[in-house]
C-alpha cells in the first residue's frame, strides 16, 4: 500500500521514478471508493479524470520539483474555500456553493505541487467534537465504526487513519484537529495563533481559529507545515515569524523539562486514558527528559472562557449566512448551530455583555498569564487530549453538556493562542486509540515537533493501522 508510506518516502519514490503521482492518486480513489461508504470521511470529491491529468502533469515536472509535497495526494477539511469543489462547511445552508476564490493554505499547497483529492466531513460550521453534527452522513471511526472519529475535523483524521490520503489540512478552534487525531490514532498540530494564514477559512470563532496539518506522523506534519506558514497580506492576524525549517532539527537530540499540569489529571479523566498518558510520560523520563508537576489553577474556568468567547464570536460570524447573498435558508441550520448562536447572542446582548463576554476576556488574560508562569518552570506541557475514549455514536449528540466537556483539555490552548501537538500514545484493551498532547509556547512548533518525533522513534503506536484496512 503506497499511501501507508511517509511523505518523504513517497517523495523519494516519485523522484526515482519507481512510482508515479498517477499511482498515488489512483490508489487514493480506489481506497475512497472502498472505505468511504463505511466511514463517510468525504463530502466532496474532485472528478477523477481531472485529477489524473493533474497527476500526469506532476509526473512530467518531477525533475524540477522543489517541494517534497509535489505529486502527493491530500484533502482539505470542508471549511476551506477552493475553486475545484463545492464548499459546504458540513451544512446544507452552503450545499452547492462554489467559491470564486481559494484559501491561502490551499493556494500554497497547490503551488507546492500537492494534489487535492476532495473535501472532508465535519460537524457543521465546526460546531461539535464528534462529526455527528454534520448535515451529511455521520462520520465514523475506522477503529470501530460504531464510535465517533472525533471532531470537528473527524473526516480528515479518519481519511488519514484509513490511508485514503497522505495528509489533510484541518482547522482547530478548540481542539478540532487534536481531538480527532487522538481518537483515530493520527498526528495533528494546532499551530500558534497567526502562524498560518486563516484567509479563506470559514470562521467559527475568529480569535481562536487556527489552520494546521494532520498526518500519520510528526515528520509528515513538519514537512507540510514548512509549506504553509508565512505572513499573508490577506490576513492581518498572520505572523511573519516564519524563518523556521521544521525538518532540519527534527532528529536533533534534546533534553527538555516537561511539565504535567496537575489540573489535567484530576477528577474527570478516564482512568484508562490516564494510565496510557502516564506510560508515555515514563518513556520521556527514560529518554532523559526531566518531568515536573506544575499548576494552572484557572484551567478549571478554561472551558467556560472558551465557550463564552467562541459562541459569542460564532453568533457574529453566522450573521452573514442570511440566505440572501449566498447559500440557502437559515431554516436549514442544525439544532447545535442554533443553540450556539442563541447562547452567543445572549452573551453579547445589552445588559449581559459586560457580565459575560467582557469578563471572559478578562479571565482569558489571566489564563494566559498562568500559562506564561507555568512555562517558567518547564519547556513544554504534557497532557491528555480528551478526558475519555471515543464515544459511541449518539452518546454526545444527545448530551450537549458532555459534548462541551470533550474540549476540557484542548479549548484553553486556543484561548491562550499557544501551539499544541497531538500524537498517538497507545490503545485501550478494546483497541481504541488514545492520544496525548504536547503544549508549547507561542511559535515554538519546532520544539514540539522535535519532542513528538523523538517519541515516535521510541514507539510504534503511530504505525498501527485499524483492522478495517488490514
ZITAHU-V288480 format. One line per field, one symbol per residue. ss: DSSP state (@ for helix, = for strand, . for the rest). Layout:
ss: ???
//
This chain:
ss: .@@@..@@@@@@@@@.....@@@@@@@@@@@@@@@@@@@..====..@@@@@@@@@@@@@.@@@........=====..=...........@@@.........@@@@@@@@@..======...@@@..............=..=..=......@@@@@@@@.....======.....@@@@@@@..====..........=........======..@@@@@@@@@@@...=..=.....................=====@@@@.....@@@@@@@@@@@@@@@@...=====..@@@@@@@@@@@@@@@@@@@@@@@@.........@@@..@@@@@@@@@@@@@@.....@@@@@@@@@@@@@@@@@@@@@.....=====.......=.......@@@@@@.....@@@@@@..=========.....========....@@@@@@@@@@@@@@..@@@...@@@.
//
